[in-house]
């Protein structure tokens, strides 16, 4: 069942041991979006919509990164993850917005799709039209 972003977060936050966080402040979010897009990262408004509801998410090994949150650890920070993997160089026009195990969740702006990629070879496992579809798929696998 395809859910919109708000419906997805509401559903996922009700799972045992799922963690949601305080929404990202609008000014802070705009500052980070400008920083990320200015350094060659892709962006999608659905990522911003997610962060304005919950600045990060964790469930059963699945992480959706936060932006500058005091509530989450550094390893859950979107900017840190994208810098660590040098994403503008490795995957031009893309942004990593989450991960689980040996997979990363990427928005590929040039191809306008959300992808699950292998962390080591960067091969595409799956592609989705929306972030919500991708997250519903990976969360449902772990229930």
C-alpha positions, 0 to 999 in steps of 0.5 A: 500500500503506497503511503504519502510521507506523513502516512508513512511516518505515522505508520512506521512510528507505531512499530515497536522500537521505531524512533522518530525525532523532532522536526527539522526547523525550516530555517535550518533545513533551507540552509542545509539544502542550499549547502548540499545543492551548492556542493553538487548533491541532488535534492528532492522535496520529498526528503525535505517533507520527511525531515519537516515531520521527523528529522531522522528515523530508525527502525530495525537497522534502517536509518533515515539520516537527519540534518543537524539534529541534536537528538541523533548521533553523528553517524545518522547525519546526512551531511556527514554521510555524504561527505564520508562517501564523497557523493558529488564525485562518486554519484554526481547529482545524487544524495544519500538520505539513509542506509541499512546494513550494506545498502544505501538509500539514494535520491538520483536527481539526474534520473529522478528516482529513489534507489537502493544501492549496494554500499560497496559496488554502488550497484542498483538493487531497486528503484522507486518513484518516491521516497515513501515507496522505497521506505515502505518497501525496506521497512516492510521487509523487516517487520 
